[in-house]
């Protein structure tokens, strides 16, 4: 296994962990909304958005490696 394969596997693992965290935080965000905790809900909403953005970034990087793009 070469370095690129190892890095690709690592990014895939990170993407999966981000997706799991995203799911948990979306549920927490909904619970906070239902409890009337608007400030807390908004803070969690920002984290949810950032996790999604970083997850897409990692996916883009991984896909560029699979396509043979050089940086």
C-alpha positions in Angstrom: 0.0 0.0 0.0 1.5 3.3 -1.0 1.2 6.6 0.8 -1.6 7.9 -1.4 -3.7 4.8 -0.5 -3.0 5.3 3.2 -3.9 9.0 3.0 -7.1 8.2 1.1 -8.1 5.7 3.7 -7.4 8.3 6.4 -9.5 10.9 4.7 -12.4 8.4 4.2 -12.2 7.6 7.9 -12.4 11.3 8.8 -15.3 11.8 6.5 -17.2 9.0 8.2 -16.5 10.4 11.7 -17.6 13.8 10.6 -20.8 12.3 9.2 -21.5 10.6 12.5 -20.8 13.8 14.5 -23.0 15.7 12.1 -25.9 13.4 12.7 -25.6 13.6 16.5 -25.3 17.4 16.4 -28.3 17.8 14.0 -30.4 15.8 16.6 -29.1 17.9 19.4 -29.9 21.1 17.5 -33.5 19.9 17.1 -33.8 19.1 20.8 -32.4 22.5 21.7 -34.9 24.1 19.3 -37.8 22.2 20.9 -36.6 23.2 24.4 -36.5 26.9 23.4 -32.7 27.2 23.7 -32.3 29.5 20.7 -28.8 30.7 21.4 -27.5 27.2 22.0 -29.3 25.9 18.9 -27.7 28.6 16.8 -24.3 27.8 18.1 -24.8 24.1 17.3 -26.1 25.1 13.9 -22.9 26.8 13.1 -20.9 23.7 14.0 -23.2 21.6 11.9 -22.6 23.8 8.9 -18.8 23.8 9.4 -18.7 20.0 9.8 -20.7 19.6 6.5 -18.3 22.1 4.8 -15.2 20.3 6.0 -16.6 16.9 5.1 -17.2 18.1 1.5 -13.7 19.5 1.4 -12.2 16.2 2.5 -14.3 14.4 0.0 -13.2 16.7 -2.8 -9.5 16.2 -1.8 -9.9 12.4 -1.8 -11.7 12.4 -5.1 -9.0 14.6 -6.7 -6.4 12.0 -5.5 -8.5 9.2 -7.1 -8.5 11.2 -10.3 -4.8 11.6 -10.3 -4.8 15.4 -9.9 -1.5 16.8 -8.6 -1.4 19.7 -6.1 
